[in-house]
Amino acid sequence: MKDKVMDTLQKLGRTFMLPIALLPAAGLMLGIGVSFSGDSFVELYNLENILGEGTVLNGVLSILADAGNVVFENLPLLFAIAVGLGMAKAAKEVAALSAAVGYLLMYAGLTSTLENFGNIEELKETAGLIGSVLGFEETLNMGVFGGIIIGLIVAYLHNRFYKIEFPDALSFFSGTRFVPIISAFVGVLVGIAMAFIWPYAGAAIAWLGELVADLGYIGTFLYGFIYRALIPLGLHHVFYLPFWQTALGGVAEVAGQTVEGAQNILFAQLAAGEVIDPEAARFFSGMFPFMIFGFPAAALAMYQTARKERKKDVKGLMISASLTSIFTGITEPIEFSFLFASPFLYFGVHVVLGATSFMIMHMLEVGVGLTFSGGLLDFILYGVLPGQAMTNWISVVIVGVIYGFIYYFAFRFFITKFDLKTPGREEGSQESKLYTKKDYKQKKANQKTETSKDQMSEDIITGLGGANNLNDLSNCATRLRVNVKDHSLVNQDLLKSTGAAGVAVRGNNVQVIYGPKVVNIKSRVDEYLETIDQTTDNDEDKK
């Protein structure tokens, strides 16, 4: 039961990555549009005639800002589609359409129920509970929770009914055609139910948000600690999303509109040209010091403490992982390089330092936000360009430099003091060899037989116990997420030989960490599995 719950949560977290992956593009448009047309930027560089209100460039930038903002305003719908799509077993495109239908009908039923049976004025007493959603005025603002709820319900309906059969007279409505129909009716029923249930849920979420706010700096530390501690389990998306997108992360009035969710508040303030509230930014700003400065310093410490004969291998791995952390804020490749070598180094040193970074940024009232992760691009767009007066971004650089020294000396001390087996310090056996991209290319070159198959994909499938051992194979932003039938068949050494930074096995759930390149790896593995299926079908036809 525990493994089943973990598997469901991991699969749910994976579906969140579909809309979250869109945020950098939307944030880029919003950030560029707002930053370069903002009063602080225009007045600072005396560009009123070029970028001031009424100019052509100002109009173009306004279009970019509006286009980016529409994504953030409609994230709940995107989450409904993503959850329906990701949780469906087959015919996923039908599940995605059905989730959109279910979401629209849910809000239609919800809004109409409130108009006929509810007390809007009383509900408005709870901050952020009433708002405008998809053109429905004065309705319950369920945020991304609404999308996730209806997405899960539709996914259940889809998996149950997408192969349903009816008598001949009704056969047109059989199978996948039935799913959007039943999703529409169930969506209305869910909306009616939510009109009476969600006010209590919304009030509870608002109360929890106030509790987190009342904890002040301690609350920020706990948020950062839990967030980073959940990375190895792949459950961090499930944890941080409510803070980013619901009243759990705060409620604020921006430009006359009530906004809930830390990320929504931050971007609304950015669009309005207001000073970014550190109470909203505290869920984001703490990432930059250790992602841009701390991790590269830790990588340097691991390189310098590696065995002399292994430094060359470690150098390539550490440079690649560091650049990924600096520019994109994706940290799993470097985190998993020392997680299994020393859980203490991860949880006792890194997680504590990371949580402290969140708290320090909150104390210094830093207002730098992000779309996806704390990399250099987000830092420039949402910290530097809006200006020091709006974001207090200079504090990030000062603390970041200090954090670089702390990470370097802390990692070097614990690695040498306790002889931790970080990359390049393992015993000299073949099984513990650190594989690099160069090693893998050499391995392929040394193969005696030519084959049209993708050798890396073949090794991945073999490392997972073979194609027949796979129940489900998918990916998030940095890792393959696999459910296998028999976890004892998983060969972690073989998987690491394909360039994986780490392998995590929990019951029948396996995570293979490749970093941002995992998307292309997953596509090649899918293509390889198709060739296996085709070969099997051809063999059966011959028989």
ZAVOFI-106010 format. One record per residue (C-alpha): x negated, y, z negated; residue in three letters. Coordinates in steps of 0.001 Angstrom, whole numbers, plus 500000, padded with zeros to 6 digits. Layout:
ZAVOFI-106010
(node (X,Y,Z),"ALA") ...
END
This chain:
ZAVOFI-106010
(node (500000,500000,500000),"MET") (node (497158,502374,499111),"LYS") (node (495440,501754,502456),"ASP") (node (498735,502226,504291),"LYS") (node (499330,505591,502616),"VAL") (node (495750,506641,503386),"MET") (node (496162,505559,507009),"ASP") (node (499386,507561,507360),"THR") (node (497831,510676,505821),"LEU") (node (494777,510410,508056),"GLN") (node (496951,509957,511121),"LYS") (node (499063,512947,510083),"LEU") (node (495951,515042,509542),"GLY") (node (494736,514045,512983),"ARG") (node (497941,515323,514602),"THR") (node (497350,518718,512965),"PHE") (node (494214,519131,515061),"MET") (node (496221,519547,518267),"LEU") (node (497685,522965,517382),"PRO") (node (494702,523897,515190),"ILE") (node (492394,523396,518179),"ALA") (node (494448,526050,519992),"LEU") (node (493805,528649,517300),"LEU") (node (490296,529623,518446),"PRO") (node (491608,530540,521909),"ALA") (node (494561,532453,520472),"ALA") (node (492359,534032,517839),"GLY") (node (489831,535059,520487),"LEU") (node (492505,536909,522435),"MET") (node (493919,538489,519296),"LEU") (node (490484,539347,517899),"GLY") (node (489210,540963,521095),"ILE") (node (492491,542757,521731),"GLY") (node (492752,544182,518239),"VAL") (node (489083,544825,517462),"SER") (node (488195,546794,520589),"PHE") (node (491383,548822,520575),"SER") (node (491439,549428,516814),"GLY") (node (491158,552991,515530),"ASP") (node (488008,552234,513505),"SER") (node (486112,550905,516548),"PHE") (node (487378,553589,518944),"VAL") (node (486639,556461,516570),"GLU") (node (483275,555061,515463),"LEU") (node (481914,555047,519013),"TYR") (node (483981,558013,520257),"ASN") (node (485766,555984,522961),"LEU") (node (489181,557674,522887),"GLU") (node (489054,558403,526629),"ASN") (node (488216,554785,527487),"ILE") (node (489933,552654,524859),"LEU") (node (492322,555112,523232),"GLY") (node (496089,554733,523274),"GLU") (node (497523,555252,526752),"GLY") (node (494399,554147,528647),"THR") (node (494350,551199,531050),"VAL") (node (491856,549240,528957),"LEU") (node (493943,549792,525841),"ASN") (node (496938,548359,527663),"GLY") (node (494960,545289,528772),"VAL") (node (493673,544749,525246),"LEU") (node (497213,545093,523889),"SER") (node (498347,542345,526263),"ILE") (node (495577,540084,524958),"LEU") (node (496547,540826,521366),"ALA") (node (500234,540102,522012),"ASP") (node (499406,536881,523862),"ALA") (node (497237,535646,521002),"GLY") (node (499738,536686,518358),"ASN") (node (502586,534682,519915),"VAL") (node (500691,531445,519170),"VAL") (node (500426,532270,515466),"PHE") (node (504087,533294,515325),"GLU") (node (505235,529967,516796),"ASN") (node (502850,527551,515124),"LEU") (node (505690,525627,513380),"PRO") (node (507143,524638,516765),"LEU") (node (503692,523587,517981),"LEU") (node (503220,521499,514837),"PHE") (node (506567,519783,515406),"ALA") (node (505498,518840,518935),"ILE") (node (502023,517757,517819),"ALA") (node (503284,515555,514970),"VAL") (node (505907,513915,517186),"GLY") (node (503306,513324,519878),"LEU") (node (500580,512078,517559),"GLY") (node (502734,509743,515450),"MET") (node (504511,508106,518403),"ALA") (node (503408,504577,519298),"LYS") (node (504105,504880,523044),"ALA") (node (505838,507145,525604),"ALA") (node (504291,510049,523727),"LYS") (node (505488,512684,526202),"GLU") (node (509099,511795,525339),"VAL") (node (508320,512121,521635),"ALA") (node (506818,515585,522219),"ALA") (node (509910,516784,524110),"LEU") (node (512213,515259,521495),"SER") (node (510333,517004,518690),"ALA") (node (510799,520375,520403),"ALA") (node (514504,519641,520860),"VAL") (node (514828,518497,517254),"GLY") (node (513089,521648,515966),"TYR") (node (515333,524002,517960),"LEU") (node (518502,522191,516935),"LEU") (node (517350,522028,513321),"MET") (node (517045,525800,513192),"TYR") (node (520338,526276,515010),"ALA") (node (522102,524109,512415),"GLY") (node (520195,525704,509554),"LEU") (node (520918,529295,510590),"THR") (node (524594,528655,511294),"SER") (node (525034,526886,507943),"THR") (node (523533,529858,506120),"LEU") (node (525821,532267,507972),"GLU") (node (528920,530288,507122),"ASN") (node (528170,528859,503705),"PHE") (node (525059,530564,502315),"GLY") (node (524244,533729,500395),"ASN") (node (521479,535496,502325),"ILE") (node (521119,538367,499859),"GLU") (node (520541,535993,496983),"GLU") (node (517972,534005,498981),"LEU") (node (516073,537197,499810),"LYS") (node (515158,537501,496143),"GLU") (node (512527,534787,496729),"THR") (node (509623,536442,498533),"ALA") (node (509072,535135,502048),"GLY") (node (512023,532722,501991),"LEU") (node (514120,534591,504567),"ILE") (node (512661,535652,507893),"GLY") (node (512971,535520,511672),"SER") (node (512088,532261,513443),"VAL") (node (512243,531759,517227),"LEU") (node (514796,534526,517588),"GLY") (node (516981,533260,514747),"PHE") (node (517411,536323,512547),"GLU") (node (517692,536033,508775),"GLU") (node (517100,532323,508527),"THR") (node (515033,530203,506156),"LEU") (node (511338,530490,506905),"ASN") (node (510126,526911,506461),"MET") (node (506766,527645,508095),"GLY") (node (504722,524720,509372),"VAL") (node (506448,522483,506823),"PHE") (node (509575,522720,508968),"GLY") (node (507662,521612,512044),"GLY") (node (505947,518777,510200),"ILE") (node (509206,517518,508654),"ILE") (node (511147,517403,511919),"ILE") (node (508093,516025,513742),"GLY") (node (507883,513084,511334),"LEU") (node (511624,512421,511561),"ILE") (node (511583,512498,515356),"VAL") (node (508506,510254,515464),"ALA") (node (510369,507713,513320),"TYR") (node (513425,507884,515587),"LEU") (node (511255,507612,518676),"HIS") (node (509351,504535,517466),"ASN") (node (512608,502887,516473),"ARG") (node (514714,503622,519548),"PHE") (node (512475,504257,522583),"TYR") (node (513112,500674,523818),"LYS") (node (516788,500486,522833),"ILE") (node (519180,498792,525271),"GLU") (node (522872,499582,525868),"PHE") (node (525610,497807,527828),"PRO") (node (525514,498323,531606),"ASP") (node (528106,501095,531487),"ALA") (node (525841,503136,529221),"LEU") (node (522476,501854,530490),"SER") (node (521544,505306,531856),"PHE") (node (521081,506442,528237),"PHE") (node (518928,503464,527257),"SER") (node (515289,503555,526269),"GLY") (node (513421,506832,526180),"THR") (node (516436,508854,527400),"ARG") (node (518157,508108,524113),"PHE") (node (515409,509622,521979),"VAL") (node (515981,513337,522792),"PRO") (node (519731,512795,522393),"ILE") (node (519567,511290,518932),"ILE") (node (516848,513794,517978),"SER") (node (519223,516646,518838),"ALA") (node (522010,515303,516629),"PHE") (node (519678,514410,513785),"VAL") (node (518026,517837,514117),"GLY") (node (521358,519525,513442),"VAL") (node (521981,517289,510425),"LEU") (node (518489,518021,509072),"VAL") (node (519132,521745,509537),"GLY") (node (522377,521544,507578),"ILE") (node (520654,519616,504795),"ALA") (node (517714,522037,504700),"MET") (node (520060,524989,504263),"ALA") (node (520802,523607,500795),"PHE") (node (517497,521866,499979),"ILE") (node (514832,524249,501253),"TRP") (node (515679,527227,499000),"PRO") (node (514539,525110,496049),"TYR") (node (511487,523767,497916),"ALA") (node (510600,527262,499085),"GLY") (node (510927,528645,495568),"ALA") (node (508671,525853,494261),"ALA") (node (506037,526604,496915),"ILE") (node (506189,530307,496085),"ALA") (node (505742,529455,492399),"TRP") (node (502702,527300,493172),"LEU") (node (501278,530140,495250),"GLY") (node (501694,532515,492322),"GLU") (node (500051,529949,490031),"LEU") (node (497022,529703,492328),"VAL") (node (496856,533513,492466),"ALA") (node (497086,533759,488661),"ASP") (node (494113,531401,488335),"LEU") (node (492078,534039,490141),"GLY") (node (488456,533136,490778),"TYR") (node (488876,529725,489116),"ILE") (node (491702,528919,491540),"GLY") (node (489483,529904,494461),"THR") (node (486687,527650,493164),"PHE") (node (489088,524700,492805),"LEU") (node (490398,525269,496330),"TYR") (node (486874,525257,497768),"GLY") (node (485845,522218,495716),"PHE") (node (488834,520071,496742),"ILE") (node (488596,521222,500367),"TYR") (node (484953,520169,500778),"ARG") (node (485368,517012,498669),"ALA") (node (488097,515739,501017),"LEU") (node (485911,516023,504133),"ILE") (node (484564,512433,503904),"PRO") (node (488116,511067,503735),"LEU") (node (489302,513159,506661),"GLY") (node (492188,514510,504568),"LEU") (node (491042,518133,504389),"HIS") (node (493469,519214,507121),"HIS") (node (496400,518016,505013),"VAL") (node (495079,519971,502032),"PHE") (node (494181,523379,503460),"TYR") (node (497002,523794,505990),"LEU") (node (499710,524771,503441),"PRO") (node (497436,527509,502066),"PHE") (node (496770,528831,505556),"TRP") (node (500309,528715,506895),"GLN") (node (502837,528788,504034),"THR") (node (503729,530811,500956),"ALA") (node (501278,528651,499004),"LEU") (node (498590,530938,500442),"GLY") (node (500459,534110,499493),"GLY") (node (503224,536429,500684),"VAL") (node (502627,540023,501778),"ALA") (node (504399,542862,503537),"GLU") (node (502480,543984,506628),"VAL") (node (503705,546781,508902),"ALA") (node (507178,546465,507406),"GLY") (node (507398,542707,507934),"GLN") (node (507216,539994,505279),"THR") (node (504452,537539,506154),"VAL") (node (503584,534290,504372),"GLU") (node (500514,532109,504633),"GLY") (node (496942,533357,504168),"ALA") (node (495975,533077,507828),"GLN") (node (499157,534742,509031),"ASN") (node (498687,537589,506542),"ILE") (node (495094,538069,507618),"LEU") (node (495861,538272,511332),"PHE") (node (498910,540471,510753),"ALA") (node (496716,542911,508821),"GLN") (node (494071,542712,511526),"LEU") (node (496654,543491,514212),"ALA") (node (498034,546381,512152),"ALA") (node (494565,547836,511588),"GLY") (node (494868,547460,507826),"GLU") (node (492087,546584,505401),"VAL") (node (492004,542786,505101),"ILE") (node (493295,541654,501718),"ASP") (node (490611,539573,499948),"PRO") (node (493405,537621,498240),"GLU") (node (494322,536197,501650),"ALA") (node (490754,535958,502958),"ALA") (node (489523,534014,499906),"ARG") (node (490638,530805,501618),"PHE") (node (488262,531488,504522),"PHE") (node (485365,533819,503689),"SER") (node (483532,531314,501524),"GLY") (node (482747,529087,504511),"MET") (node (480363,531469,506247),"PHE") (node (477450,531548,503757),"PRO") (node (476891,527795,503713),"PHE") (node (477919,527003,507306),"MET") (node (475778,529689,508971),"ILE") (node (472937,529913,506445),"PHE") (node (473061,527070,503909),"GLY") (node (473277,524006,506117),"PHE") (node (470442,524979,508483),"PRO") (node (468248,525485,505399),"ALA") (node (469289,522063,504071),"ALA") (node (468466,520573,507486),"ALA") (node (465000,522145,507297),"LEU") (node (464478,520586,503865),"ALA") (node (465528,517152,505152),"MET") (node (463191,517500,508147),"TYR") (node (460221,518505,506014),"GLN") (node (460775,515674,503530),"THR") (node (461101,513007,506244),"ALA") (node (458331,510473,506727),"ARG") (node (455588,511706,509030),"LYS") (node (456223,509050,511676),"GLU") (node (459937,509874,511672),"ARG") (node (459818,513672,511835),"LYS") (node (460154,513750,515604),"LYS") (node (463421,511804,515505),"ASP") (node (464775,513813,512588),"VAL") (node (463883,517127,514229),"LYS") (node (466257,516601,517164),"GLY") (node (469101,515473,514930),"LEU") (node (468706,518360,512489),"MET") (node (468414,521035,515184),"ILE") (node (471522,519776,516963),"SER") (node (473538,519519,513738),"ALA") (node (472357,522945,512547),"SER") (node (473261,524719,515781),"LEU") (node (476678,523052,515703),"THR") (node (477229,524303,512148),"SER") (node (475989,527828,512893),"ILE") (node (477939,528506,516067),"PHE") (node (481105,526451,515634),"THR") (node (481359,525880,511889),"GLY") (node (481708,522125,512475),"ILE") (node (479683,520565,509690),"THR") (node (480462,516845,509710),"GLU") (node (477350,515834,511729),"PRO") (node (475037,517300,509100),"ILE") (node (477216,516427,506089),"GLU") (node (477430,512762,507013),"PHE") (node (473685,512631,507609),"SER") (node (473169,512808,503823),"PHE") (node (476581,511817,502407),"LEU") (node (475886,508076,502335),"PHE") (node (472208,508504,501492),"ALA") (node (473165,510351,498321),"SER") (node (476778,510939,497243),"PRO") (node (475349,513057,494411),"PHE") (node (473647,515367,496910),"LEU") (node (476993,515777,498658),"TYR") (node (479457,516020,495771),"PHE") (node (477172,517189,492996),"GLY") (node (475186,519758,494951),"VAL") (node (476788,520703,498261),"HIS") (node (480461,520613,497198),"VAL") (node (479699,522652,494065),"VAL") (node (477665,525201,496047),"LEU") (node (480396,525390,498688),"GLY") (node (483117,525978,496086),"ALA") (node (480946,528620,494420),"THR") (node (480578,530360,497787),"SER") (node (484365,530662,498055),"PHE") (node (484503,532142,494568),"MET") (node (481643,534620,495185),"ILE") (node (483221,535901,498400),"MET") (node (486475,536419,496495),"HIS") (node (484674,538301,493719),"MET") (node (482929,540549,496273),"LEU") (node (486304,541235,497961),"GLU") (node (485189,540001,501368),"VAL") (node (487935,540014,504001),"GLY") (node (486485,537934,506850),"VAL") (node (488927,535433,508319),"GLY") (node (488721,532669,510885),"LEU") (node (490780,530586,513279),"THR") (node (489229,527168,512899),"PHE") (node (485990,527112,510930),"SER") (node (483320,529385,509536),"GLY") (node (480983,529661,512498),"GLY") (node (479158,532644,513971),"LEU") (node (481798,533355,516630),"LEU") (node (484582,533752,514074),"ASP") (node (482284,535795,511844),"PHE") (node (481559,538296,514625),"ILE") (node (485161,538495,515852),"LEU") (node (486914,538787,512502),"TYR") (node (484151,540231,510369),"GLY") (node (481690,542358,512304),"VAL") (node (483864,543817,515078),"LEU") (node (486763,545023,512862),"PRO") (node (484158,546906,510850),"GLY") (node (482649,546935,507371),"GLN") (node (485469,549110,506041),"ALA") (node (488075,546497,506933),"MET") (node (486220,543267,506117),"THR") (node (483135,543978,503961),"ASN") (node (481203,541560,506196),"TRP") (node (477738,542725,505100),"ILE") (node (478239,540920,501777),"SER") (node (478455,537633,503701),"VAL") (node (475000,538182,505212),"VAL") (node (473424,539093,501870),"ILE") (node (474938,536111,500061),"VAL") (node (474234,533896,503085),"GLY") (node (470503,534646,503009),"VAL") (node (470424,533848,499296),"ILE") (node (472379,530660,499958),"TYR") (node (469818,529643,502565),"GLY") (node (467071,529686,499920),"PHE") (node (469277,527917,497363),"ILE") (node (470225,525109,499763),"TYR") (node (466638,524660,500906),"TYR") (node (465077,524424,497445),"PHE") (node (467972,522429,495957),"ALA") (node (467888,519813,498721),"PHE") (node (464094,519614,498749),"ARG") (node (463976,519221,494964),"PHE") (node (466591,516467,494675),"PHE") (node (465329,514578,497746),"ILE") (node (461757,514412,496494),"THR") (node (462576,514093,492781),"LYS") (node (464892,511101,493213),"PHE") (node (463460,509748,496482),"ASP") (node (466811,510077,498252),"LEU") (node (467050,508196,501544),"LYS") (node (468071,511147,503711),"THR") (node (467409,510931,507489),"PRO") (node (463823,509925,508148),"GLY") (node (463205,508608,504616),"ARG") (node (464849,505192,504988),"GLU") (node (462828,502012,504757),"GLU") (node (461002,501152,507959),"GLY") (node (463208,498252,509037),"SER") (node (464837,498187,512438),"GLN") (node (468295,498191,510884),"GLU") (node (467629,501480,509089),"SER") (node (466126,503156,512148),"LYS") (node (467451,506631,512850),"LEU") (node (468752,506636,516411),"TYR") (node (468656,509766,518532),"THR") (node (470087,510583,521932),"LYS") (node (466648,509947,523421),"LYS") (node (466524,506509,521794),"ASP") (node (469882,505605,523239),"TYR") (node (468897,506663,526764),"LYS") (node (465774,504514,526420),"GLN") (node (467895,501630,525214),"LYS") (node (470062,501878,528315),"LYS") (node (466988,502133,530569),"ALA") (node (465563,498936,529088),"ASN") (node (468620,496855,529868),"GLN") (node (467729,494012,532194),"LYS") (node (471061,493756,534014),"THR") (node (472838,496466,535913),"GLU") (node (476483,496986,535116),"THR") (node (479140,499502,536042),"SER") (node (480469,499479,532510),"LYS") (node (479823,502364,530122),"ASP") (node (477229,500834,527806),"GLN") (node (477838,503341,525029),"MET") (node (481581,502671,525100),"SER") (node (480917,498921,525160),"GLU") (node (478679,499222,522109),"ASP") (node (481286,501303,520294),"ILE") (node (484001,498730,520949),"ILE") (node (481654,495906,519964),"THR") (node (480671,497810,516830),"GLY") (node (484342,498083,515926),"LEU") (node (484751,494326,516156),"GLY") (node (485830,494085,519774),"GLY") (node (488877,495252,521690),"ALA") (node (491080,492607,520075),"ASN") (node (490214,494001,516637),"ASN") (node (491698,497435,517382),"LEU") (node (495140,498452,516168),"ASN") (node (494805,502151,516948),"ASP") (node (492020,504386,518237),"LEU") (node (492197,508178,518263),"SER") (node (490080,511190,517417),"ASN") (node (490135,514527,515642),"CYS") (node (487701,517391,516169),"ALA") (node (484585,515524,515076),"THR") (node (485267,511827,514558),"ARG") (node (486795,508721,516030),"LEU") (node (489603,507517,513777),"ARG") (node (490220,503814,514164),"VAL") (node (492526,501312,512516),"ASN") (node (491153,497785,512806),"VAL") (node (492600,494378,512025),"LYS") (node (489532,493073,510175),"ASP") (node (487119,495606,508675),"HIS") (node (484483,492891,508052),"SER") (node (483852,492776,511820),"LEU") (node (482715,496413,511930),"VAL") (node (478985,496737,512656),"ASN") (node (477900,500090,511229),"GLN") (node (474311,499793,512475),"ASP") (node (475481,499276,516045),"LEU") (node (477869,502229,515797),"LEU") (node (475095,504455,514452),"LYS") (node (472887,503349,517336),"SER") (node (475326,505073,519707),"THR") (node (474511,508445,518138),"GLY") (node (477032,508520,515290),"ALA") (node (476017,510739,512389),"ALA") (node (477829,508430,509990),"GLY") (node (480435,505685,509650),"VAL") (node (483074,505610,506924),"ALA") (node (485018,502384,506312),"VAL") (node (487961,502465,503921),"ARG") (node (490033,499308,504093),"GLY") (node (491000,498848,507732),"ASN") (node (490524,502541,508479),"ASN") (node (487224,503408,510151),"VAL") (node (485864,506868,510941),"GLN") (node (482875,507249,513266),"VAL") (node (481434,510772,513132),"ILE") (node (480034,512160,516403),"TYR") (node (480663,515882,516056),"GLY") (node (482321,518061,518739),"PRO") (node (481313,515666,521558),"LYS") (node (483770,513073,520194),"VAL") (node (486497,514214,522608),"VAL") (node (484516,513072,525664),"ASN") (node (483375,509927,523868),"ILE") (node (487012,509026,523129),"LYS") (node (487957,509583,526788),"SER") (node (485158,507277,527981),"ARG") (node (486133,504620,525441),"VAL") (node (489748,504786,526670),"ASP") (node (488572,504351,530258),"GLU") (node (486412,501409,529228),"TYR") (node (489339,499756,527435),"LEU") (node (491418,500160,530593),"GLU") (node (488761,498316,532612),"THR") (node (488920,495482,530066),"ILE") (node (492712,495319,530430),"ASP") (node (492477,495322,534223),"GLN") (node (489853,492556,534184),"THR") (node (492055,490467,531883),"THR") (node (495088,491001,534126),"ASP") (node (493120,490002,537229),"ASN") (node (491851,486847,535536),"ASP") (node (495392,485900,534564),"GLU") (node (496599,486517,538139),"ASP") (node (493902,484195,539492),"LYS") (node (495003,481478,537119),"LYS") 
END
